[in-house]
Structures are given as structure tokens and as C-alpha cells.
Amino acid sequence: MKQDGSRPRRQSRSQRWIQELVANPGDSGAASYEQWQQRFLLNRLRIAIVLWLLYHLSFLPFDLFTALFDRDRFDNFWLTVSAFSSVVLLICLAVLQTRFGQRHLAWVFLGVAWSFPLFFLILVTQRGHSEANNYYLWMPPFFFLAAFIPVRWRLHLAAQLGIILCYVGSNWVGQITGTTGTTGESLGESYLTLFWFFFFCNLSVFMYERLARSEFKARQVLVAEQEKSERLLLNILPQSIAERLKHESNSIADNFTEVSVLFADIVGFTQLSAQMPPEALVNLLNQVFSLFDQLAAQYDLEKIKTIGDAYMVVAGLPEARVDHVAAIADMALEMQQSLRLLNQQIGQTLNIRVGIHTGPVVAGVIGLKKFAYDLWGDTVNTASRMEASGIPGEIQVTQATYDCLKHHYRLEERGIISIKGKGEMTTYLLKGRSHIQDKATLGQPV
């Protein structure tokens, strides 16, 4: 079902037939060119057999009319060839529906290629018809196959060599039995004509295969680059926002009635930066923020940005969730624990201040260059103030966040403090979980 409630439209058989007819090396999603080649050959063989059967059926009314109303001109030669050829084509079509046929497409191809010319030459040789030397009467299948299934040039070559041998054999039998009077000069011209005809057919298939292989490889490179670009884009923007940005030219802005915003910064980072070489400092900061990124992914939160040594993450967007307060609180506690473990591993004494506030925000993407998904509103400013005025090693939250957490988490009242730009505010320190709780109940104040 689509999002609007309507049922997805199923492709009709004719639509699928057209798609198979115009398939190109980039359409099938095959992992290799050989896999695409097999799928292409399978699809085109099905269509080719149907078309070749329709070709035979289109002449049937003329043969029947002549048989019924003009028996003096009626010759069952062509009707016999067409009937035998149609039977072989039907067998090939049935074999294609089996696993054996799909694994051995070359044999099915040869059956289709030989169905008409082979019976033609056999009957001509048996009956001594003069059409034995008129190769234009049995060459159309090779024109058709080269144009319609231009892959596997070696297979085309094998099919044509088989018929040439049959043609040479029929001429040899005719000369021995005296049923065909082909002179050496006309026979040489016939062979030369057949050579150039088959040469051009195979050359066209060979050139198409080279082009198709090159196109397939180029598309694989393009798809790989697109996937790389997609991954880079998803590292910058949420997936839903990235999809909208691809299709919308205007700036993206959404209003969220309630989210939880967390700011964290490393205590004493300015002094630390003066003591460490630049590369070591950047490596250390990367270790810390990579750790926080893993936690954000674990709790399904949206990292917004890093500003120097400050880290900003939000819960409740771009997809709303009722447990956003619990999710952001759990991440804050995990950030403290993970940083303690990291300190033990690298021999440092890093500490962080964390501030959290819950409230409405506006989120979106603006600008033309170096754009990023960002948040605006008083909630963002208040969360930032909670971090800036916080205590090293503590998680400071506002009254709004406290009201959502107080029944399931341990919090201590810090008291009334002066917040720049906000005046006096009552804040709390998040200490931990009180017991195992259902996070789905932690979205609204109780």
C-alpha cells in the first residue's frame, strides 16, 4: 500500500514485455556483466520465439487459402517447413520455462536459430528443389537474431557455422545425386556471399557486446560513485531530509512541538590544546566524538553538529518519538560512562559538562553551500546555557526536562542559578536511572 492508501499499480504483461524489449546493461541490477548477459539472453529469447511464431502464423492464412481454392499452385513445402519450425520453437519456449533451459540458454538459442534453416535445407535436399541455392530464403533468422539478440557473438558464430555446414552438405549431396546443378563458379560466389553476410552479422554482434560491456562497467562505476555520494550525504543529513532535499528546491523547515536537545563540551579543552601537538589533539577529539557518534546511533538520536570541543545531539526529530526525553537522558549517562572507560584506555583525565532542555524547535536546511541540518529556537539556546553553566562531570537539566524524568530517574535539585539571557532558573542534576522503566511512557510530564 502507498502512503496515500492507494494500492500500487501492477505492471501489465505488455509493460513488462516492453521493458524486457528495451532492456539495457544498467537495468537488471546484475552484479557482473556475464549475469546481465544471461538475463538479457533469457528475456530476449522468450520474445524472439513468440515473434518468430507470429511470423509463421502470419503466412498460414495464405497457405490455407491456396490449399482450398487454388490447389494447382499449392505446394506444401513451405507449410511443412513452417510447421516443423513452429514445433521446435514451441519446444524451445517450453524448455525456457524449466531450470534446465535457463541454465543452458546456448542450446535453446541454437534451437531457435536452426529451427527454420535446418528443416528448409533438409527438405530441399530430399525433394531436390531448386531453392537449395537460393540462400536468401533461409538467411532471415540470422538477420533477426543478430538484430534482436545482439549478445554472445561466439554463439551466433556457432549457429551460423552449423547452417553453413548443412548448406555445403546439401549442395554436395545434390551434386552427387544430380538433383541440383550448381556450377563451380556459382557455388564460389554463393560461399563468398554467405561469408560476408555472416561476417557482418557477427561483427555487429561483437561490436554491440563490446559497447554493452563498456556501458555496464561505466554504469557500475557510476552506481558506486552515487552510493558513495549517498553515504556522504547521509553522514551530513538525516535520510528523510536528504530525500526531500533531492526533490525540493526550496529551503526545508519543520516545526517540532517537543524535542530534547543535548549539548556537551570537554572541560579544560582550551588548556589541553595548548599542551598537545595539533595532530594528537585532533586525534583525541576524534576519538571522543566518534564514541559519542556511536552512542547517538545506538539510541537512534540525530547528531546535529560539533562546534570546537562542543557536541550537539537531539532526540525527537526528524521523526517524532514519545520517548525522546528518556533517550537523550540515557545517552547523557552513557557518555559519562564511556568517557571514563576511554580515559582508562588512553591514559587521560577527560571530563565533560552536559546540558539538556526539552521544548519546541524549528529544524531545517538553509543556504546554498556547505549546508547542514540545524535547529533554531529558544530550546536550543536554553540547552546550550545548561551546558555552559553546568558543573564538570555533571548533567544539568531544566525544569521541563526534570518534569519528564523525575519518576524514573534520579535527579538532584541544584537550586536557582542565574542563566545568561534567561535570568534565574531552577535546574537539576541527572544522576542515573532509578529502575528499569518503559521508555514509551517517558514522553510527557506525569
ABEGO torsion letter per residue (X at the ends): XBAAGBBBBBBBAAAAAAAAAABBAAAAGBABAAAAAAAAAAAAAAAAAAAAAAAAAAAAAAAAAAAAABAAABBAAAAAAAAAAAAAAAAAAAAAABAAAAABAAAAAAAAAAAAAAAAAAAAAAAGBAAAABAAAAAAAAAAAAAABBBGAAAAAAAAAAAAAAAAAAAAAAAAAGABBBBAAAAAAAAAAAAAAAAAAAAAAAAAAAAAAAAAAAAAAAAAAAAAAAAAAAAABBAAAAAAAAABABBBBBBBABBBBBBBBBBGAAAAAAABBAAAAAAAAAAAAAAAAAAAAAAGBBBABBBEABBBBBBGOABBBAAAAAAAAAAAAAAAAAAAAAAAAAGBABBBBBBBBBEBBBBEBBEABGBBBBBBEAAAAAAAAAAAABBBGBBBBBAAAAAAAAAABBBBBAEBBBBBGAEBBBBBBBAEBABBBBAAABABBX
